[in-house]
Amino acid sequence: MRVRFDFGLVTLDAELLDTPTAKAIAAALPITGSALTWGEEVYFETPVKVAREKDARAVVTPGEIAYWPDGDAIAIGFGRTPISKGDETRLASPCNIWAKALSDVKTLGKVKGGARIRVTAID
């Protein structure tokens, strides 16, 4: 299954992974939210509540779409955050990786805090 993140000026498509988090997010679609930014990360609250999975991690590869259990939020890191060491993409705390972006997440640098976000299923 694929999803589309529509940030207004930017869209990003992603392929869901086979994880409990991906299944919970897919079941909640469509999801709308308001963008928050933290360094080179865009995140937004969701109605989804999922526990931290055993393989959750804070350091992600740009293009991995994460769910932040501590904030019930989807987090998309595309570069350095305020707590990154070196060139890593480090999220605030361990997150569940549930999807993989199908295009360059660096385009999310254009997204400003407060932007409306809509996540929908696509074919």
C-alpha positions as CSV (number, residue, x, y, z in Angstrom):
1,M,0.0,0.0,0.0
2,R,1.1,3.5,-0.7
3,V,0.2,6.8,1.0
4,R,0.5,10.4,-0.1
5,F,1.5,13.2,2.2
6,D,0.2,16.5,0.9
7,F,1.8,19.5,2.5
8,G,0.3,22.1,0.1
9,L,3.5,23.2,-1.7
10,V,5.0,19.7,-1.5
11,T,3.7,16.2,-1.8
12,L,5.5,13.0,-0.8
13,D,4.5,9.4,-1.6
14,A,5.6,6.5,0.5
15,E,5.3,2.7,0.5
16,L,4.1,1.1,3.7
17,L,6.2,-1.5,5.4
18,D,4.7,-4.6,7.0
19,T,4.6,-3.4,10.6
20,P,1.9,-3.0,13.3
21,T,2.4,0.7,13.1
22,A,1.8,0.8,9.4
23,K,-1.4,-1.2,9.8
24,A,-2.7,1.2,12.5
25,I,-1.9,4.2,10.4
26,A,-3.5,2.7,7.3
27,A,-6.6,2.0,9.2
28,A,-6.8,5.6,10.4
29,L,-6.5,7.2,6.9
30,P,-7.2,9.9,5.9
31,I,-5.2,11.8,8.6
32,T,-5.0,15.5,8.7
33,G,-2.7,17.6,10.8
34,S,-0.7,20.8,11.2
35,A,3.1,20.7,10.5
36,L,5.6,21.3,13.2
37,T,9.3,21.5,12.4
38,W,12.4,20.7,14.4
39,G,15.6,21.3,12.5
40,E,15.4,19.2,9.3
41,E,12.4,17.3,10.5
42,V,8.6,17.7,9.8
43,Y,6.2,16.1,12.3
44,F,2.6,16.3,13.1
45,E,0.2,14.8,15.6
46,T,-2.1,11.9,14.6
47,P,-5.1,10.2,16.2
48,V,-3.1,7.0,16.1
49,K,-1.8,5.5,19.4
50,V,0.7,2.7,19.0
51,A,3.3,1.4,21.4
52,R,7.0,1.6,20.7
53,E,8.0,-1.5,18.6
54,K,11.1,-3.5,19.6
55,D,13.2,-2.3,16.7
56,A,12.3,1.4,17.2
57,R,15.2,3.8,16.9
58,A,16.0,7.5,17.1
59,V,18.6,7.6,14.3
60,V,16.9,7.2,11.0
61,T,18.0,7.3,7.3
62,P,16.4,10.2,5.4
63,G,13.5,8.6,3.5
64,E,12.3,6.5,6.4
65,I,8.9,7.6,7.7
66,A,8.6,7.3,11.4
67,Y,5.9,7.2,14.1
68,W,6.9,8.9,17.4
69,P,5.1,7.0,20.2
70,D,5.9,9.6,22.8
71,G,3.9,12.2,20.9
72,D,1.5,10.2,18.8
73,A,3.0,11.8,15.8
74,I,4.3,11.0,12.4
75,A,7.9,12.2,12.0
76,I,9.8,12.6,8.7
77,G,13.5,13.5,9.2
78,F,15.4,14.7,6.2
79,G,18.6,16.0,7.7
80,R,20.0,17.2,10.9
81,T,17.9,18.0,14.0
82,P,19.1,20.0,17.1
83,I,20.3,16.8,18.8
84,S,22.0,15.2,15.7
85,K,25.7,14.2,16.1
86,G,27.6,14.8,12.9
87,D,25.5,14.3,9.8
88,E,23.0,11.9,11.3
89,T,19.3,12.4,11.3
90,R,18.4,11.9,15.0
91,L,14.7,12.1,16.1
92,A,13.7,13.1,19.7
93,S,13.4,9.6,20.9
94,P,13.1,6.1,19.5
95,C,10.4,5.9,16.7
96,N,8.7,3.1,14.8
97,I,9.7,3.0,11.1
98,W,6.6,2.3,9.2
99,A,7.1,3.5,5.6
100,K,9.7,4.4,3.0
101,A,9.5,7.6,0.9
102,L,9.4,7.1,-2.8
103,S,11.0,10.5,-3.7
104,D,13.5,12.9,-2.2
105,V,12.5,13.9,1.4
106,K,14.8,17.0,1.1
107,T,11.9,18.8,-0.6
108,L,10.3,18.9,2.9
109,G,12.7,21.8,3.6
110,K,10.0,24.0,2.0
111,V,7.4,23.0,4.6
112,K,6.8,25.7,7.2
113,G,5.3,25.2,10.7
114,G,1.6,25.4,10.6
115,A,1.2,24.0,7.1
116,R,-1.9,21.8,6.7
117,I,-1.1,18.2,6.1
118,R,-3.3,15.5,4.7
119,V,-2.3,11.8,4.4
120,T,-4.3,9.6,2.1
121,A,-4.1,6.2,0.6
122,I,-3.1,6.0,-3.1
123,D,-3.1,3.2,-5.7
